[in-house]
Amino acid sequence: EWAEGMVYCAVAVPTKVTKSLGTHGPVLVLALARVNQSEPFKVSLFPVGGGKHFIRIKAKVRKETKAKTGDRVRLRITVLDRADVEYPKDLLDVLSEEDVTKEFKSLPPGEQNLILRRIDEAAKPATREKRIQEAIDAAHRRKEKLADRIKLQKSKRK
């Protein structure tokens, strides 16, 4: 149900779709969605427990489709294969400059999906730059975490 005044609404993903994903536990899934005849938009299927997922649909899509509270909508979801995920060139350029491309790509898929979607959805160049910096920061944290893990493994061997 659409909640008036909210920036987005949460929609339950049909059980048969969730079951077909074959996920167990809290796994974020990147998908391409359409509401009625809207333009396709990237969305994550958020786990809510019990093998169920929800998606968030932004107010922009709601306005585009002229959907109101109580309206029935047709929701089409296409789950994207991780191999099909494209990294924005401007993000890849900065990751390369900072030497953290490998670390970014080793982030958990759900975290990576969220970061990529936020970059993709930025409306203003300044917002996009800020979100790219957040991605770089996440990659650096990952690099530190991996380095700490290696140090711990080495100390256990001694």
C-alpha positions as CSV (number, residue, x, y, z in Angstrom):
1,E,0.0,0.0,0.0
2,W,1.2,3.5,-0.8
3,A,1.7,5.7,2.2
4,E,0.8,9.3,1.5
5,G,3.6,11.8,2.2
6,M,6.4,9.2,2.3
7,V,9.5,9.5,0.1
8,Y,9.0,5.8,-0.8
9,C,6.7,2.9,-0.1
10,A,7.6,-0.7,0.7
11,V,6.0,-3.4,-1.4
12,A,6.1,-7.1,-0.5
13,V,7.7,-9.3,-3.1
14,P,5.5,-12.2,-4.0
15,T,6.5,-15.5,-2.2
16,K,7.1,-17.3,-5.5
17,V,9.6,-14.7,-6.6
18,T,11.4,-14.9,-3.2
19,K,11.5,-18.7,-3.3
20,S,12.9,-18.6,-6.9
21,L,15.8,-16.5,-5.7
22,G,16.9,-19.5,-3.5
23,T,18.4,-17.2,-0.9
24,H,18.8,-18.2,2.7
25,G,19.3,-15.5,5.4
26,P,19.7,-11.8,4.9
27,V,20.7,-11.4,1.3
28,L,20.2,-8.2,-0.6
29,V,19.3,-8.9,-4.2
30,L,19.8,-6.3,-7.0
31,A,16.9,-6.1,-9.4
32,L,15.5,-4.0,-12.2
33,A,11.9,-3.1,-11.5
34,R,9.0,-1.4,-13.3
35,V,5.7,-0.2,-11.9
36,N,2.9,-0.2,-14.5
37,Q,4.6,1.4,-17.5
38,S,7.3,3.3,-15.6
39,E,10.9,3.5,-16.8
40,P,12.9,0.6,-15.3
41,F,14.8,1.4,-12.1
42,K,17.3,-0.4,-10.0
43,V,16.1,-1.6,-6.7
44,S,17.3,-3.9,-3.9
45,L,15.1,-6.6,-2.6
46,F,15.4,-6.2,1.2
47,P,15.1,-9.4,3.3
48,V,12.6,-9.0,6.2
49,G,12.9,-12.5,7.7
50,G,11.1,-15.7,7.1
51,G,12.3,-15.9,3.5
52,K,10.4,-12.7,2.6
53,H,11.6,-9.6,0.8
54,F,10.3,-6.1,0.2
55,I,11.3,-3.5,-2.3
56,R,11.2,0.3,-1.9
57,I,9.6,2.3,-4.6
58,K,10.4,6.0,-4.6
59,A,7.9,8.8,-4.8
60,K,9.3,9.7,-8.2
61,V,8.1,6.4,-9.7
62,R,4.8,6.8,-7.9
63,K,4.3,10.3,-9.5
64,E,5.4,9.0,-12.9
65,T,2.8,6.3,-12.8
66,K,0.1,8.5,-11.1
67,A,-0.4,5.8,-8.5
68,K,-2.4,6.6,-5.4
69,T,-3.1,4.9,-2.1
70,G,-5.4,1.9,-2.8
71,D,-4.5,1.6,-6.5
72,R,-3.5,-1.7,-7.9
73,V,-0.2,-1.7,-9.7
74,R,1.6,-4.1,-11.8
75,L,5.2,-4.7,-10.6
76,R,7.7,-6.4,-12.8
77,I,11.0,-7.5,-11.3
78,T,14.1,-8.8,-13.1
79,V,16.8,-10.1,-10.8
80,L,20.2,-9.0,-12.1
81,D,23.1,-11.4,-12.3
82,R,26.1,-10.1,-10.4
83,A,28.1,-10.5,-13.6
84,D,25.7,-8.1,-15.3
85,V,26.3,-5.3,-12.8
86,E,28.0,-2.4,-14.4
87,Y,30.3,-0.1,-12.4
88,P,30.1,3.6,-13.3
89,K,33.2,4.8,-15.1
90,D,33.7,7.8,-12.8
91,L,33.7,5.4,-9.8
92,L,36.1,3.0,-11.4
93,D,38.5,5.8,-12.3
94,V,38.6,7.0,-8.6
95,L,38.9,3.4,-7.3
96,S,41.8,2.9,-9.6
97,E,43.5,6.2,-8.6
98,E,43.1,5.2,-4.9
99,D,44.3,1.6,-5.7
100,V,41.2,0.0,-4.0
101,T,39.3,-1.4,-7.0
102,K,39.8,-5.0,-5.8
103,E,38.7,-4.1,-2.3
104,F,35.5,-2.4,-3.5
105,K,34.6,-5.4,-5.7
106,S,35.2,-7.7,-2.7
107,L,32.6,-5.9,-0.6
108,P,29.5,-8.0,0.3
109,P,27.1,-7.9,-2.7
110,G,24.4,-6.2,-0.7
111,E,26.6,-3.4,0.4
112,Q,28.0,-3.0,-3.1
113,N,24.5,-3.0,-4.6
114,L,23.4,-0.3,-2.2
115,I,26.4,1.9,-2.9
116,L,26.1,1.5,-6.7
117,R,22.4,2.2,-6.6
118,R,22.9,5.4,-4.5
119,I,25.5,6.7,-7.0
120,D,23.3,5.9,-9.9
121,E,20.3,7.7,-8.3
122,A,22.2,10.9,-7.4
123,A,20.3,13.8,-9.0
124,K,23.1,16.4,-8.6
125,P,26.8,16.2,-9.6
126,A,27.8,17.2,-6.1
127,T,25.7,14.4,-4.6
128,R,27.2,11.9,-7.0
129,E,30.7,13.0,-6.0
130,K,29.8,12.7,-2.4
131,R,28.5,9.2,-2.9
132,I,31.5,8.2,-4.9
133,Q,33.7,9.3,-2.0
134,E,31.5,7.2,0.3
135,A,32.3,4.2,-2.0
136,I,36.0,5.0,-1.8
137,D,35.8,5.2,2.0
138,A,34.0,1.8,2.1
139,A,36.8,0.3,-0.1
140,H,39.5,1.7,2.1
141,R,37.7,0.3,5.2
142,R,37.6,-3.1,3.4
143,K,41.3,-2.8,2.6
144,E,42.1,-2.2,6.3
145,K,39.9,-5.0,7.4
146,L,41.5,-7.5,5.0
147,A,45.0,-6.3,6.1
148,D,44.0,-6.8,9.7
149,R,42.8,-10.3,8.9
150,I,46.1,-11.2,7.3
151,K,48.0,-9.9,10.3
152,L,45.8,-11.9,12.6
153,Q,46.4,-15.1,10.6
154,K,50.1,-14.5,10.6
155,S,50.2,-14.0,14.4
156,K,48.2,-17.2,14.9
157,R,50.8,-19.2,12.9
158,K,53.7,-18.1,15.2
